[in-house]
């Protein structure tokens, strides 16, 4: 069955960096565009970034442009999100997601001093 397993979250001070990973299995990963979405405490789900199936195209929500970088390794069936210059507003549970909204269990990112 389809599985998406996120990792790499944690606590970091403002200005710090984290790299999230998402291991995919149970489907042909290289055939799907993939996204990162997040949910902050008490808020709804927010789209963060999307990468095309061949990594030829990426897009980002305005609040993370220039700070976050999405990438993928189709040989390893893995999606990444490099997050730099983190801010307290980036605190959320981060999920990787397929276009049909299937997503993993999420990984917590907490940015605070």
N, C-alpha and C positions, 0 to 999 in steps of 0.2 A: 504494500500500500504506500501511498504518498507520505513521505516524512520530510519535515524541515526542522532542523535542530540548530538553534542559535546558541552562540557562546561568545565570551569575550567581554561581557558587561562587568560593571563593578563601580566602585566609588573613585572619583577623581576630583581634584581641586579645579576651580575655574582656571581656564587657560591650558588645561592638560589635554591629553590625547588618549583615545582608546581605539582599538581595532576590533570590530565585530565580525564574526564569521557565521555562516549558515551552511550546514552540510545537508545536501539534498539527496534523496533516494526514492526509489519506487516509480520514477518517471524519467522521461528523456529530457534531462536538465537543459541540454544545449538547444532545445527547440523552443524554450519559453523565455520571454522577457521576465525579469524578476524585479521585485521592489523591496524597499524597506519602508515600513510604516511604524509609527510610535503612538503610544498612549500615555499622556502625562496624568498624574494623580487627579482624579475628579473631572477629567476631560474626555472627549471622544477620540476616536482613532484619527490620526493625522498622517497623510502621505508625506514621505520624506524624499525618496529618490527612486528612480527606475533606470534599469539598464536593459538594452536590447539583447536578444538572444546571442548575437555574435559579438557583443560588447562594442559595437560600432557607434552606438548612440546612448547618451545619458541625459537625465534631466533631474532637477532638484527643486525643492520648494525654496522660496526666496530666503527664508530665514537661515538656511544652511549653506547657501551658495558661497563658494570660496573657502569653506571650512571643512566640508565633508566631501569624500570621494568614494563613489561606488565602483566596484570592480567585480570581476568573476573569473574563475578558472574552470572552463568547461571540461578539461581533462580530469579535474579533481571533483567535479560536481559541487563546487563551493562558491558561494556569494560572499562578498566582503563589504564592509563599510568602514573606511578610515575616517575617524572623527578627530579633528584638531580644533584648537582654540575653543574648547568646550565652555558653555555658559550654564548657569543654573537653570535657565529655561529649557535646556536640552534634557533635563531629568525626565525620564520616561521608561516604560517598558518598550523595547525595540523588537519588532517582528520582521522576519523575512516573509514575503508573500508571493504567491503565483497570481497571474492575472484573474483567475477564477476565485480569488479571495482565500484560497487555502493558505494558512499560515502556521508557523510553528508555535511553540509554547512561550517564546519570548525570552529576552535577557534584560535584566534591570540595569539601567545606567543612572547613576546618581552623581550630580555635579554640585558640590558644596564645599565651603571652607570650614 
